[in-house]
Amino acid sequence: MSVTPGTTAIRPFTFEFSDAELDDLRARILAARWPEKETVTDQSQGTQLATIQELARYWATEYDWRKVEAKLKALPHFITEIDGLDIHFIHVRSKHEDALPLIVTHGWPGSVVEQLKIVEPLTDPTAHGGEASDAFHLVIPSMPGYGFSGKPTTTGWGPERIARAWGELMKRLGYTRYAAQGGDWGAVVTDTMAVQRPEGLIGIHTNMPKVVPPAIEAAIVAGNPLPSDVVLANDEEKAAVEQLDFVYRHVYYAYMMGSRPQSLTAFADSPVGLAAFMLDHDRDSLALISRSFAGQREGLTRDDVLDNITLFWLTNTAVSAARLYAENKSPFFGAKGVTLPVAVSVFPDELYQAPLSWAKQAYPNLVHYNRLPKGGHFAAWEQPELFVQEVRTGLRSLR
């Protein structure tokens, strides 16, 4: 991590999107050219035509970006240059001065929008069913190439470099004792931070744990049978292997972004095309979002989904965010050798449900493990109350 003298200032950050930009977005949505309907009756061919057409109708005629913009602007935003790149972050300090600092990292196709529902409950717990001793000071950065952070112009901004940047950010903010949290790419970055052990990091919470034994993940990625010396100890491990096998056979978006991100240039030109791609993250999330656009109220709302997609569109970060998949050089779910204290929350509709046996092996200092009754990949966004309780409980022993 290199730091050039004179570039370490933390500056207030503001943003503004004009009516003209929003009018252009609506015009592009209304001008969308549609493909024919899928030739199957399920979602096996991806985002269904009826779903994306309803999304487009709502986006162009009813959705109001200014509502989430106001929520974002109500929070304190900052930017600072780290390792030659501007890093944007939200920084909300609790009124409780003995609060535990916590850096929370989003994933793809996410942004700081994912964390908006957890800011108040974590920073002001006494107003949200908690005790003052549950309070956190929150740091919520935008990953490089995402949201309001700078877009890398050279290769090299993978999870390891991001993790080092986060350690520098917390040091720059004056935090000498803090925890880290993440899901999706945020979980990769958070585990990597725990391996790097920057000064001050005391433990982590993850809602997508990296616990898969290396031999098992290598076999699944290659499409091979498990090695003969690998014995699955229980039904949880067997189920996890089946889930991981399904994931690696169906993460088409990841393969495309990981190999040909620049070929996704259409996402800078077509908001409807961008939305159709972003909805198809995983089977359960696509099903949930499709139900929301069909009129069912559960988990993510239509506005939740469009808040995030609209931020991607307005910041033109679809391609720059995709490049993170090309930058990653390590297994996505494999154990990384974390020895710091770790709290694990397992949501039932996550890409895979991490077995307790694997969690104990991967995290020898496991301080919390819990299986939740509902929730999926975007836990903080979809089930904020359960997520907040898990973060409070999981990190309580580290205070």
KEPANU-534794 format. One record per residue: z, x, y of N, C-alpha, C in turn. Coordinates in steps of 0.05 Angstrom, whole numbers, plus 5000, padded with zeros to 4 digits. Last residue first. Layout:
% residues N
ZXYZXYZXY
...
END
This chain:
% residues 399
544546704863545546704891548046884893
542846654813542146904826543346914854
543846144793545546364783544946634797
539745844816542445814826544246054817
534645804799535346044814538246044823
534345314772533445554759534445804773
536144924809537644984785536945254773
531944954848534844974855536445064831
527444884817527745124833530745164840
528444364796528144594778528544864793
528544054842530944074825530744314807
523144114858525344214875527944244859
520543854815520044144820522344254837
522243334819522843484795522643784800
519943234870522743204866523643354841
514243334865515943504882518943474877
509643294828512343204822514343364838
505043494855504943244840507643124835
506443974879504743774894504943504881
508944264842510244224868508944004883
505044254798507744124796509044074823
499644224777500344244806503144124810
499644114722498944384732499844424761
504543604715502443774705502144034719
509343114694508343304712506243494699
515442954658512842894669511943104688
520143174637519042934625516242854634
520443894624520643664642519343414629
524544374595522044214592522443954607
527144994618527344704616524644574613
531145544625528745444612529145144609
533946104656533645814657531045754642
534146644651536546514661536346214661
532147174613531546894618534046744626
531047724605533247634623532647344632
526647784574529247844562531647764579
521247464570523147494592525947544580
518647464521517247564544519147624567
522447234487521247494481520047624506
523546744511525746934506524747214501
518446514509519746564535521946774532
517746434455516046634469517246704495
521646044446521746294431520046504445
520045614478522445764485522546034471
513045594493515245564474517645724484
509645284546510745544536513145494518
504344894540507244874542508545124529
498644974582499944994556502944984560
497244704629495144804611496144864583
501844144634500844404642498744494622
504243674622501343664625500243924637
509843784621508443694596505343694598
512344394647511544124652509644034630
517644804645515344734629514644444634
520345334682520145044680517544964667
524545884680522045764671522345464670
526946454714527346164709524646044702
529047114703526846924704527746644698
531147764724531847484717529547294722
526548294703528248164723529047884713
522848454668525648484660527548364680
516448344642518348284664521148314653
511648424613513848624613515848584635
507748044611507248274627509448494627
504447614565506947734575506347994588
498447244585499947434569502447544582
495146924612497546804602499347004588
490847254629491947054647494646954638
490047964625490247704612491747504629
486948284683488948264662488947994650
483748314727483048484704484948464681
481047944781483147964760482248124736
476447894811478248124816480348164794
474147414797472747664791474447914794
477947074817477447074789475947324780
477447164872479947244858479547254828
472846914889472647194881475247304868
474146404906473146434879473146724870
475246484960477446434941476546474912
470046554979471946784982474346734964
467846054968466846284955468846514956
471145704999470645644971469645894956
472345725053473645925035473045875005
471745455103469545575089470545795070
475445155129475845445131473645595117
473644645115473844715143474145015148
474044655058471544615072471644725101
479444735048477544925037474944895053
481344265073482144525083480244745073
479043885039478143895067478944165080
481943954992479044014992478044045021
487143795011486644065001483644145002
486343265025487543455044486843745036
484443034978482543095000483743265022
489142994948486843134938484943214960
492342674982493242934973490843104965
489242204985489642375009490542655001
489842004933487242074943487442264967
495842324905494342104917491542194925
498742544844497142604868495742354878
502942094814502542374820501042414846
499741474821501341644805500841934813
496540894826498341064842500141214824
489640754817492340774806494040964823
484340744837486340554848489140574836
480941134824480340874812482440664820
483141584844480841474859479941204847
487041644805487941594832485641474849
484041764760485541514761486341444789
482242264775480242044771481741774772
486942554774485642514799483542284797
488042534718489942424737488542364764
483542784696484142514689486042384709
484043294720481743134725482242844719
488943454695488743414724486343244732
487343474641489443284650489443234680
483143874641482843594630484843404642
482344234702483144214674483143924666
478744214747480344444741481244454711
474943884775474743944747476244194739
475243864830476743664814476943734785
471844264847474744304849476344104833
466744034838467544274824470544304824
466743604873466343554845467243794828
467443874923469543694912469243644882
462544154928465144294927467244124914
459043724932458843904910461444064906
460843504980461043344956460843524931
459743915017462543845011462843674986
455244425014455544145005458444075000
455644945032453644775044454044475037
458945245003459145275032457345085047
457245144953459745024961460345064991
452645444946452345164952454945034961
454445944928453845904957453545614964
455746134879456945884887456445814916
454146644871452246434864453246154871
458646944879456746924901454646714896
461246944829462346784851460346744874
460347054772458147014791459146854816
465047134742462747304737460647284759
469146794757469847074749467447254746
466646314765467746454788468346744782
465246204711463246224732464246384756
470146204685468146394677465946424698
472745784712473746054715471746264706
469745344698469845414726470845704729
470745304643468045384652468145474681
474945294604475345374632472745484643
474645164550473744964569474145044598
476645514514474045404508472945224530
481645614534479645824536476845734528
484145114523483745204551481545414552
484245104467482744894481482144994510
487645534457484945534447483145334461
492245334481490945564493488045594483
493444914445492944854473491445084487
494345194398492244994399491444934428
498745504413496345634405493945444407
502545094423501645264445499045404438
503344894371502144724392501044884415
505745334348503245234337501745064358
510445364378508545584379505845494369
512844874364512244924392510145154394
513644924309511644744318510844784347
514645634295515445354296513145184307
512546154289515246094279515945804278
506846434265507846244284510446124273
505647104255506746864242507846684264
500947594247502147414267503047164252
498147884210500947954213502347774234
492847724216494347644192497347694194
491147474281491547694262493347604239
487746844287490047014293490247234273
480546864292483046764280485346944288
477246904358477746994331480246864319
475846854410474946644392475346724363
477847204447475447294432474347074414
482346914463480246974483477647044469
485246924415484246674426482046714445
486447474410484947334389483747074400
489447564457487047714452485247574431
493947224449492047164470489447314466
496247494404495347214402493347144424
497447994423495647964400494547684397
501147874466498547994471496547954448
504547244469504347514457501547624459
505346914530503846924505503747204494
507846854578509546914555507946954529
508246694638506546884625508046994600
509046004659510046264650507946434635
508545644708506445704688507045984677
512745614741512145364726509545394710
518046084752515246034746514845764733
522046474793521746224780518746174776
525447114792523146944797523446674783
529447614828528747444805526447264813
530147964869532347944850531647774826
527248424912526648204894528748194872
528848894938529848644948529348404929
523149284929525949284938526749014949
519049034876519349124904522349104911
517249034819520049044828520249164856
512748994787512849204807515649244819
514248544757513748804743513849034763
514748164796517148224780516748484765
509448144814511548244832514048324816
507247904769506548184776508448304795
509547404772510247574749509547864755
506847244820509747264819510647434795
501447254806502347434827505447464826
501546854766500647124760501647324781
503346424796504946514774504146804766
499046354831501646424842503546524821
495146174797494946454807497646544819
500045744771497245814770497046114779
505845824813504445694792501545764793
511946164834509146114834508245954810
516846524873516146294856513146254856
522246984883519446914885518846684865
527947174924526647094899523747024904
531547714957529947464957528947414929
534048145004534748014978533347744977
532348295052533148505034534048405007
527648115099529148015076529748235056
524548245142527348335143528948225120
519148185142520747965153523748025153
517648635115517048615144518548395157
519148495063520448725077520048705107
515448095055518248025055519948245068
510648395058511148175076514048115078
511148755015511048855042511648635063
510748384974513248544977513448665005
505648204983507848014986510548164989
502748664971502648554998504948365003
503548694916504648904934504748814963
500848224901503748254896504948464914
495648374916496948144929499948164925
494748784879494848844908496148614924
495048484831496848714836497048784865
490948084835493748014835495648244840
485948404879486848254855489848204856
482148644919484448464924484948284900
477748944906480349064903482748884908
471748984947473248914923476049034924
471348765016470848954995472348864970
472948385050470148465052469348675032
477347825043476648105036473648155038
478847415096477147435072476547725066
485547245118483047385120481547385094
488346575114488446865111485646985114
487946025115487746165140488046465138
484945915053486145795077485645965101
483646535019484446255019485446165046
483047075023480746925017481146625017
489647204999487147315011484747155003
493746605001492746844987490246945001
498346435049495746375039494646625025
505546395036503046525045500546405034
511346185054509146065039506546185049
518046255051515646395060513346305042
524145925067521545925053519446095067
530745975050528846035071526146075058
534345455016532545685016531245725043
540545174991538545215012536845465008
544745024960542045014947539845104967
549244984989548945234973546345244959
549144475008548344695026547844955011
546244064956548444184970547444404989
541743484957542843734948545243834964
539143044978540543014953541743274942
536943195028535243115006536643124979
539943405066538543155074536943045051
541643865042543643665047542443395056
537044205041537944055017539943835022
532644435073534744255084535744085061
529044735044530344855067532644695078
527544385002528544654996529944785019
525843905028528043905008529144175001
521744125063524144005074526444005052
517844335025518944485047521644375056
515144034988517644164979519044315002
510443845007512443644999515143774992
507144295016508144145038510443955031
504644604977507544634980508744455002
499144514977500644454953503644444957
497544725025497844435024499444354999
496445255017499145185026499644885027
492445134959492845254985495745194993
487945124901490145034918490245184944
485245074847484045054874486044954894
489445664849486745544854486445294838
496045684879494045774860491245674869
501545954921499745744909497745854890
508046204922505146264922503646044907
513646324960512446134942509346164944
519546674968516646684973515246514952
525846554994524046504971521146504980
532546715011529646725017528046704992
537946275007536546484993533546485001
542446175063540346085045538946325031
546246265101546546405075544546315055
544945915142544346195145544646355119
541845335143544045455129543545755127
537145175163539345185182541845305170
531945595137533845385134535945405157
525545755163528345845157530145595156
519245805143521145605151523945705143
513046025152515646135149517645935160
506646095124508545915136511346025131
501746605136503946485121505446295138
496047025128497246795140499646695123
494147675136495447495118496847275133
488648085147490447885159491447695138
488348735119487448455118489548275131
490349255115487749205127486748925128
495449195094493349345079490549275089
496448645133497648805111495348935096
497748345193495848505178497348675158
499847665198500447955201498448105184
501647035225499647205212500447495217
504746385219504646665228502346805214
507445745235505445915222505346185235
512245255225511645505239509745685223
509744565224511144795211510445055227
506544205247509444165251511044405240
501544305227502144405254505144385260
501744015179501544305179502444425205
501943495198504143595182504043905181
497143465226499643445241501943545225
493643505183493543715203496143705220
494443035157495543275145495543515165
492042705197494742655187495942905175
486842875206488742925227491642875218
483642685165484642965164486843005184
483342095136483942205163485142475160
478641675101480441905101480842015130
474541295105477441215109479241455113
469341495101469841245116472741185121
468841975072467141935095468041695113
472541915030472642155048471142095074
470841445004473441455017473541675038
465841624985466041385001468641395018
467342074954465642104977465841864996
470341814913471642024930469942054956
466341504891468641374904470041564922
463141914871462041734891464241584905
466542164835465742314858464542134879
467241734797469541854810468641994836
462041624779463541414793465941524808
460642114754459242024778460841814793
466142544733464242314729463142214755
466543214722467243004740465242784739
464643334652465643414679466343164696
463243164603461143304618462043384646
467742904585467043154572464743294585
469942434602469742644621468942914609
465941904571468442034578467942254598
461141724555462941524567465641644574
455142074575457342024556459241824570
451542224612450442094588452642044567
452842094682453242244657452342084633
447741864727450341824713450441994688
444042344766444242104749447042094737
446442594830445142624803445242354789
445142454899446742424875445142484850
446042764960444042674941445342684913
449542595020449542714993447342594976
450342425071447642505064447442615035
455742355075454042115075451242175067
457342885078458242725056456342485053
455043045126454143175101454943005077
457842725162454942695160453942815134
463042915155462442645147459442605144
462343445176463243405149462543115139
461043325229459043465212459743425182
465843115246463442945246461343065228
469043565243469643335225467243145224
466643875282466743975255467343755235
467543555327464843605319464743715290
472943565333471743315325468943365315
475344205309474244025329473243765316
481344475290478744405281477744175299
485645015301484644765312481844715300
491845385296489045315287488245055300
496045955306495345675311492445625301
501346395295498646315288498246025293
504946965320504746675316501746605311
505047575284504147425307504147125301
508148165270507947885261507347715285
505248805268506448595283506048325269
502849255245504849105229506048875243
499649615269498349375258500249195243
502150075286501149895306499849645296
500150495232501850445255500550265275
498050195172497150345196499050285219
499950255108500650115132499850285156
497950165041497850325065498450145089
500050174976500050005000500050185025
END
